[in-house]
């Protein structure tokens, strides 16, 4: 019997949400429905600018057109629901780049809907609540700031999603018997398609990174592991954020080598392995009195303990990433400027190169709202790093930004960038850009004053910066 979640009402609700977020593929609905949507938009524009005498008839036309659109849309969603009911489709996945790692996405609307409903069923069945990153950081900071001697273990599971054994995962789900028969069938089909794409048909290892239900599967698999780690004698703080593990234990109960060996043993019991990267693994004591500096990296922060004082900074990787984004913004501006010079593009294009450059620097050094359904979420130099207690790295980033403007090899716009209008004073134009950038772009000011990015394309600019950064990594 198919679970009650696999219904037309659920599918419609999911598609409504995905459409508002702008995530649906262009071929999800018919050309006829797209045309009706375009006509609705046109009518709304006309109504906005219409005179009082025209508004009555336009309002009526808009209501009729909206009803036609909704009826057609419901009809097409019913057809999709029937395809799923009658198995008149094939679950399809497509490999994508997920921040430098292999990720997967659904390749047709039926697969999208089933992945979302499967996520809802797993969430409902296992009552899973995702780990809260901010809560973990707050608790960890309070514990590390306490002078009581402690052993702190930081570890990372190597290739986490790609290493989970499917047979044990499915065995656990079958043993629990929470999932509906149809949900279990969908899950097995998704894993089969993933195995086809990843070449795992024989080994059957790993779950597809990026699908809606993948994080829930990983938590189901790791539940017993988490429970056993918490039960280790002497451990009084344990958190796992996806594959990042942090443990704080009492040194008077066991020594650090014993704690570490027990962690390795439990990881081996679930057929996973710890990362060998020294940046992602450490086992050290945080005593109350110590002359030397003790450092710990976790979830994008570096906790530095020295002479009884705890400083919270950016990790070296995060600091370098911000510096790379500054450098890449200058290089992109220079590249566009040279391209503009050769092509002799019109004034609007030349202005656009400078505007985009300034937007990138503003987005890097300020904060902003995400777009769409998450427009209540604030991110940026403060909101993504709000637990910093030492701003020395942000001060260095500001100095680097100024250096880039003073370095002619980094900032030297072609004269043709400003070769228009009566005011064609090249030094004046360049000085104006520098002055505006120095006054408005500052990592320290963005953090201290929580300054907000003033335009409505903040998320788009962040994506541009991400593309610049990850395309650089790929080239290297």
N, C-alpha and C positions, 0 to 999 in steps of 0.2 A: 504494500500500500504506500502510495506516494505521500510524503509529509505535507501537512497543511500549508506549509510555506510555499510550495510549488504551485502557485495559483496565478490566474490572470491579474488579480488585484496586486499581488506582490510584484509581478513583472512590470506592471504599469507604474507603480510607485518607484521602482528602481530606474526605469527609463526616464521618468519625469525628473528625478534627481540628477541623473547623469547628463541629461540635456541642459539643465540649468547650469551645470558645471562646465559645459562645453566639451564633454569628453566623448560624445557619440561620433562614430564614423559617418562620413558623408552619405554612404549608401545604406544607412540603417532604415530610413524611410523612403518611400517612393518619390519620384520626380513630381508627381501630382501634388503630394503633400508639401513638398518644398516650395512649389509655386504658390500654394495657398498661404504658406507662411510669409512669403515675400509680399503677397498682396495685403496681408494683415498689417505688415510693417508700413507699407505705403499708405494705407488708410489711416493709421495712427499719426503719421506725419501730416497728412492733409487735415486731420481733425485738430491737431495742435495749432495749425496756422489758419484755420477756417474762420470765417466771419460768423456772427450770431445766426444769420439766416441759413447758413450752410450746415451748421453744427447738428441740427435735428436729423436731417437726412443722412449725414455721414455717421452719426452715432448709431442709427438704425442699421445702416449698411455694415458697420463694423461688428455689431452684435450678431447679425445674420452670418457674416463671413466667419466669425469666431466659432459659432455653432457648427458650421459646415466643417471647419478645420478639426474641431474636437471630435466630431463624429467619424471623420475619415481616419484620424489618428487612432482612436479606440478600435476601429475596424482592423487597422494594420497590426496593432498590438495583439488583438485576438488571433490573427493569422499566425503571428510568431508563437503565441502560447500553444496553438494547435500543432505547430511543427514540433514543439517540445513534447507535447502530450503523445503525439503519434510517432515519435522518434524519426521524424522526417527531416533530419539534419545530421551534421557530423561535428562533434566537438573539435575545434581547431585552435592551435596555439601558434604564436609567432615569436621568434627570438628577437630581443631588443637589447640595446646597451643600457645597463643600469649602473651609472656612475663608474664605468670601467669594468663592471662585472656582467656576466651573461644574465639577462633577465628575460621574462616571458610575459606576453600579453595575449588576450583572446583575439581571435581573428574573424569572428562573426557575432552577430547580436545574440544568438541562442547561447553561445559559449559564454558571452559576457554575463547574461542573465543567470545562467546556472552557477557560474563562479561566485556571483554576488549572493545568491540564495544559499549556496553551500556554506558561505561564510556566516550568514545569519543563522543557519541551522547549527553549525559548530558553536557559535557564540551562545546561542540559547541552550544548547545541550550541556556545555561544559562550564557555563557561567564564568567565562574567561574575562578578566579585566587587564588590559595592557599595562605594563609597568610605566609609571610616571617618571620621566627623566628629571624633572625639577625636584620632585620629592626625594629622589635618590641623592641628588647633589646636595640638597639642604641637610639631609640626615648625615651624609658622609662628611660634610664640612664641619658639622657640630661635633662628630665623634673624633675627627682628626685634630680639632682645636682643643680637645680635652687633653691635659698633661698626663693622664694615666697611661702607663706603658701598654703597648699593644703590638700585635703582629698584623701587618696589612698585606694581603695577597691580591694581586691584580693579574687576571688571566683572560685569554681570548680563545674561543673555540675556532680552530682552523676550518675554513670553508664550511661554515655551519650549515646553511641550507643545502649545499651540494653533497653533504656527507651523511645525512640522516637516512638510515636503512628503511626502505619502504615496507619490507615484510614485518619488521617489528612494530612500525607505526600502525599498519593496517591491523596487525594482531591486537594491539592495544585498543583500537577503536572497536573491533569485533568483540573483544572481551567486555568492554564497557556497555555495548549494545544501546548506545544513545542515538546513533544516527539511523535515519530511515533507510529502508532498502534502496529506494531510488537515490537518496543522497550518497549512499555507499557506492552504488553503481556509477554515479557521476564522478565521484572522487577517483575511483579506479581508472576510469576512462581518461580523466585529466592527467593522471600519473603516467598512463600508457603513452599519451601524446607527447608528454614531456620526455619520456624515455626515448621515443623515436627521434626527437629533435636533438637531444643531448648525447645520443649514442649509448644510452644506458639500458638497452633492452635486455642484456644478459645480466648485468650487475644489479640493476634496479635499486640504485642508490641515489638519494637526493630528492628534494621537493622544489618545484619551480619558483624561483625568486621573483617576486613582483605581482603574483596573482592575489586576489582579495583574501583568499582563505589560507595562504601559505603560513603567515605568522601564527595563526590559530593551530595549524598542524604542528608547528615547531614547539608551541607551548604544551600541547597535549603530550608530545613525545618526551619533553624535558620535565614534566611534572614530578615524576618519581625521583629524578636526579636532584631537583631543587629540594625536595623533602629530605633526602638523605644527607645533603650538605648541611642543612639547618640542624640536623640531629647530631652532627659531629660534636663531641665533647669539647668545650672551650670556645666554640664559635658563637658569637653573640650578635653578629651582623652579617647578613648575606643578601646580596642582590645580583640579579642577572638581567641585563638589558639586551635582549636578543642574544648575542654571542659574547657580550662583555660581562665578565664576572668580577665581583669585588667581595672580599671576605675580610672581616676583622675578628681577630681571635685573641684569647687570653694567653700570654706567654708563660704564665705560671702553671698552666695545665699541660701543654705540649710545646715542643720547640717548633720553629718554623719549618724545618726539614720534614718533620712528621706530618704537619698540616698539608704541606705541598704534596707529599707522596699520597696522602689520602685523597686529595683533589684529583691527582692524576689517575688514581685507581677508579674513582667514581666516573670520570670522563671515559675511561677505557671500558667500563661496564656498559655504557650506552653506545659503544662502538664509535666514539668520536675521538679527536685528538686535539691537544692544546697547541696553539701557535708557537713557533720557535722564534718569532720576531721579538727581540729584546725590548722594543718599544711597547709591546703588548703584554709583557709578562714581568712580574717582579714579586719578590717575597722578602719583606724587610721589616725591621722593627722601628716603631715610632716611639722612642723613649721620651721621658719628661725632660731630661737634660742631655743635650748633645751638641757639641761644637760644630760638627760637620752638618752639611745640608742634606736633608732627605727629601726626595721628590717622588711624586706619584701622578701618573696620567690616567684620567678616567673621564669618558664621555665629553671630550673636547676641552677639558680643564686640566691644568697642571697644579697640583697641590704641593707647595714648597714649605717644608717645616725646617725652621732654623732658630736655635736658641730660644725655644719656647714660643715662637711666633709663626703663625700659619698664614702664608700668602696664597691667594688663588689667582692663577694667571692662565693665559691661553696655552694650549699645548704648542710645541714647536711646529708640528705639522699645520695646525690651524693658523698660526702666525705667518708661516711661509706661504700658505695658500692666499691669505689676504695680500701679502706683498706681491705675489705672482699676479693677482688680479689687478693691482695697481699698474704693474709693469705692462701687462697684456692690454690694458685700456689705452696706454700711451702708444703701444705698438700698433694697435688697431686703428687709432686716429691717424697715425703716420701713414699707414697702408692706404686708408681711404683717401687721405689728402693727396698722396702721390697719384692714385688712380684718378681722382678728380682733376688733377693738373693735366694728365695726359689726355683725358677725354674732353676737357673743356666743358664740363657740365655747367648748367645754369646756376644762378644764384641760390635757388632753393636747395639744390643738392649740396652745395658747398656749406650752406648754413647748417644743413642737417648733420653733416659730419661733426661739426663742433658741438651742436646740441646733443647728439648721441654720446659724445665723449664726456660732456659735462654731466649728463644723466647717469652714466656709469659711475663716475667718481662720487656723485651725490648719493647714489644708491648704496655704494660701498661704505660710505662714512656716516650714513644716517639710518633711519628706521622707517618701517612702513607697514601698511596693512596688506595681507594677502588678498587676492581677488576671489570673486565668486562666493560660494557658500561659506568660505573661511575668512570673509572680510573682517571678522571680529578679531582675528589672530594678528598680533603684532610680532614682527621679526626685525632683525637688523643688528647693528653693532652693539646696541645695549640689550635689546630683548632676547637676542640669541646668546648673550654672554653676561647676563646680569649678575652673576655671582663673582665676578672679578673684584678683587680687593686691591690689586696692584696694577696701575695703568702704565707701567714703564714700556711695555711692548707697544701700546697704542701711541705713546709719545714717539717711539722710534718709527712707527709707520707714518706719522705726520711729518717727521724729518725726511723720510724717504720720498714722500709725496712732493715736498718742496724741492728736494734734490732733483727729481725727475723734471720739474719745470725749469730748473736752472741749467740742466744738462742739455746742450744744444743737440746732442745726438739723440736724446730721448724726445725732446719737444722742440720741433723746428717745422712748423706748418709751412708748406709751399706758399710763395707769395701769391700765386694764382688763387689760393683759397679766399683771398680778400680783394681780388681784382674785379671789383664791381662798385657801382655807385660813385658819388662825388668824394666821399670820405675814404680815400684809398691810402691811408697812412699805415703801412705795414707794422712798424714798431709799435704804434699806438694800439692797433688791433690785437697784437700778440700780448702786449702789456695788460690790456683790458681783460683778456682771457685768464692770464696768470692771477691778476688781482681778484677777479671774481672767484676763481677756484680756491685761492688761499683763504679768502674770507668765508666762503660757504662750505668748503670740504675739509673736515677735520675729524679724525677718529675719536680724539679725546672729547671734543665738543659734542659729537654725536652720542657718545656714551654718557657724559655728565648731564647734558641738557635733554637727552632722549629726543633729539630733534627728529622731525618727521620729513620724509621725502614728499615734496609738494605736488607731484603729478600723479595721475591715476594709472600709470603703467609700471608701477613698482615691480610687480611679479614678473612682467615681461622683461624688464631690464635685468633682474636677477637671473632669469633663464639665459639671457644673452651672455652674462658673465660666466655662468656655469658652462655654457657651450664653449666659450673661449678657453676656460681652464681645462676641461676634459679633452678638448681637441688637442691641446698642447701635450697633455699626458700621453695621448695616443701616438702623437708624432715621435715622442721620445722613446 
